């Protein structure tokens, strides 16, 4: 994992038709907006944890993942802040929320993909649990594709094919919120 400046993040995002907006969210570059669907996350911790893995699967990253924390996110207490530091920095570094909003995962050849996946699932779970405002996208995303997590709601943003996949995922999760894997 590495922390990116806004300029570094925008350099990665530009080919995806995205940029860091004025509130530190992920916004489309042009005026044309991608379709999206909103799903309200279940309140239970176990359901949220299972959901976090499915959300990462919907994004389907192959290489790097950008985890973007927007300005609406303000950890409530020191514990919340320290847990985020442990999840992101393995408690080896302090988080400066004022300057560190863009986090890049899986861009180093030495990163274990399984460990990165586990770390991202825990971060998604954490963001949903504490109702943070974060966005995720990845290197192989289609233009505009991203996940938005805001106040316990999940925004699936992408083309029509991705929205169809999101709707199928939501339907399956509504039927069985504890299903760990989706049938192909």
N, C-alpha and C positions, 0 to 999 in steps of 0.2 A: 504494500500500500504506500502511496505517496500523496502528500497534500499538493494540490495544484493552485497556482495563482489564477485569477480570473482570465488573464490573457492565455495562459496555457490551456485552461479548460475550454475556452472559446475556440482555440485552434483545433482541438479534438472534435468539438461539437459542430463546427461549420459544415463539414461534409455530410452531417446528418440533418442539416437544415435547422439546427438549433443554436441557441446562444444563452448565456447567463443574462437574465433580465435585471431590471433595476432593483428588484426585491430579492435577488439572488435565486430565483426559480429558473427552471428551464423553459424557455419560450421559443416559438417558431421564429425563424429569421424573417420570413415574408409575411404578407398580410393574410395569406390563405391558411386557415386553421385546419388541423387534422380532426377527424371524427374522434369521439371519445365516449366511453361508458363509465358510469360511476357505480360502485358497489360499496355498500356500507359493511365494514368489517364486523365479524361477530365479536361479542364482548369477552368471551372466555379465552384464557391464556392458551390452552391446548389448541383450540380452533385457530387462534392467531398464529401459533407456531406452525401448524400444518399449512395454513394459508400462505405464510411467508415463503415456503418452498415452492408452492404453486405459482406465486407471483414471479419468482426468479425464473421458473421454467417458462412462463409466458414471455418474459423478456428474452430468454434463450441466448444468453451471452456465450460467445466462443473465446474471446480474449479479454480485453479490459472492460470494466464496468465503472461508470462514473456515478458516485453517490453524492448528490448535491443537497445541502441543507440551506433552506431559505431563511430570510430574516424573521419570519413568524415563529421560528423555533427558538425558544428560550428555556433552557433546562430550569425546572422548578427549584431544585435544590442541589447541594453539593454531591449527594449520592448519584443523582441522575447524570450529572456532569462526569463524575468519576467512572460510572459504568460505561458511558460512551468512550471515554479514554481507554478503558480496558479493552473494549470491543475493537476499537480502531487501531490504537497504538500499542496494544498489549501492555498497557500501564507503564510504558517506557518513556512516555512523552506527555506533556501537558497540552490540552486543547485550548487554543485561543479562538474562541467563538467569533470574535470580532474580525479576524483575518482568515480563518481556516473554515471555508464553506464547501470546497470542492475536494473530493477524495477519490483517487484513482486506485482501483483494485485489479490485480491480475495482469499487470503490464510488464512484469519482470519474469524472465525465463526461469528464475529459481523459485518463484511462487508455486506452491502445490495447489493445483486447480481444486482439489477436494477441500483443502483447508480454506481457500478463498470462498468457495461456495458456502461452506459452513459459517464463515464469518459474515457473509452477506445475508444469509438467512437470519442470523441472530440480529443483525442491524435492522433488517426489515421488521422483524418481530418487535424489537425495541421501539422503533419509530411508530409502529401501529399502537403498541401498548401505551406509550406516553403521548400519543396523538401529535407527534411532530409533523412538520411540513418538510418533506424531502422528495427528491426526484431521483430516478435511476434511468440510465440509458446505457447502451453498450456499443462497442466498436462495430458489430455486425447488424445494428438496428437499421430498419428502413427509415427513410427521411421522416422526421417528426416523431418517431416511436419513442415512448417513454412511459414510465409509471410515475404517477404522482400520488403521494400519501399525504393526506391533509385531514387533521382532526378526526382520524379514524375512518375516513373514506378513502377508497382506492380509485384512482382515475387511470383507466386503461386508455392510452392515447396512441393512435396509429392509423394505418390504412384500414379499408373495409375488411380485408382478410384477417387482420389482427383483432379487430373488433368482434368479428364472428368467433374467433378463438376465445376471446375474453368472455363472450356471452355463453359459450359452451362450458367454459371453466366455472363460471358463476352458477350455471344450472347444476353441474355435477356437485359443486360444493354445497349448494342449497340442499340437494338430496342427501349428501353424506359429508358433513363438514370435517370429519376426522379421517377421510380417505387420504392416505399418504401419497399415492401415485394415481395419475390419471390414465385410464386405458387409452391406447393409441387409437 
